[in-house]
Amino acid sequence: MWKDPIIDEIHQIREEWAAKFNYDAKALLEDIEQQKRQNYLTDENGNFIRDKKGGLILKPESTSKKSRDDASGVPDSV
C-alpha cells in the first residue's frame, strides 16, 4: 500500500503533541484553547470577537508572527 509522506508527517506531529500531554484529551483541549486566546482577539470578558461572517479575528501580532513562521517553514507550536 502506498503511503503519503504528508499524512505520515501529520500523524507524527499529532503523536508527538499528544505524548507531550500524556495523551490526556482534557489537557490537549486546554492547550488548544490557550493557543486560541493568545492568537485571537477577545473582549474584556474573554469572549472571542468575531467578524461579520462569524469568524475569529487574529490579533495583529499573531498576523506578523504567522508571516515569520511561513517564511521559516517552522510553526511555533503543534
KANORQUI-V217864 format. One line per field, one symbol per residue. phi: phi as a letter, one per 20 degrees, with the letter a starting at -180 (. if undefined). A space follows every 10 residues. Layout:
phi=???
This chain:
phi=.fdefffgff fffffffffg dllegfffff ffffffffdc fcefenefed ffenefdffg ffffffffff fendffbd
